[in-house]
């Protein structure tokens, strides 16, 4: 087992349909049957994930699209089985509110370095919803289309809110996020696709406004905060950003001029400042109609001003753009085989 480094490494990783790699008893399906990854067996995907998680060697990983929790399946059992099989330091798992889908948000961590407690904030709303940052498994109200009538918003995957404590006594707040996709699934025809895209975009932004209300509460309280995960969104990602003024990522980072109330993510900043299309990417998808790959910046780790002041090191584990990855062919190929997203990590040198 790798010796722990100085400081703290946290990461976020969207593992494409991790759930399909386990049976109902949480046992790994390490076989030659096809996985959800194109031309990849379940055994091959599990082997690739073992290489990636081992290389990450993180003290804590927010896993997006973690295995399902329901009456028959357990996210915790599946992830702890995987960690034990691979020999990871990060071997204890925790989730928050279960998802309405088969994809959970979970946190896998090293219990020798961290303790983690599910600690949801906000009051539960009524069925009518609340305008004031309700608990993430309830209902938020927001006027999506400026008609003076507020609509109800829910998360299909409620953000995971954790209170973390390091063995050195540092207290951290962590929010794991998997925001709603804006893809116009089910729409037939160009007009219907545009209409549904705008509707999904509004819901996405309302979710991000809800998240931002929670961020405001933590920053006002002086908490050391990390917000991480897959936003299915980013600066400049589509034409609807012009319609609404800001991306959801910008909203969560903070649009205020007050530096004490803004979160920091250098990859998002690069995308915001880019004028020639040069920016990092964290996901790679194959578009069959175009017969080519498309890359996007969808995964982020945003931190509060006090954590940013410690000069942390952010890294996207991109198989072609990150030199320490491209230099290791086995890791490069594993990243391509394991998921359509790549991990994003942050090293916090002053946190022990």
PyMOL commands that set and color helices and strands:
alter all, ss='L'
color gray80, all
select helices_A, chain A and resi 18-21+42-56+75-86+190-221+240-244+248-253+259-261+266-273+305-308+323-326+329-338
alter helices_A, ss='H'
color red, helices_A
select strands_A, chain A and resi 8-14+60-66+92-95+104-109+114-118+140-142+151-153+160-166+171-178+225-230+283-287+292-296+299-303+313-316+344-348
alter strands_A, ss='S'
color yellow, strands_A
deselect
rebuild
show_as cartoon
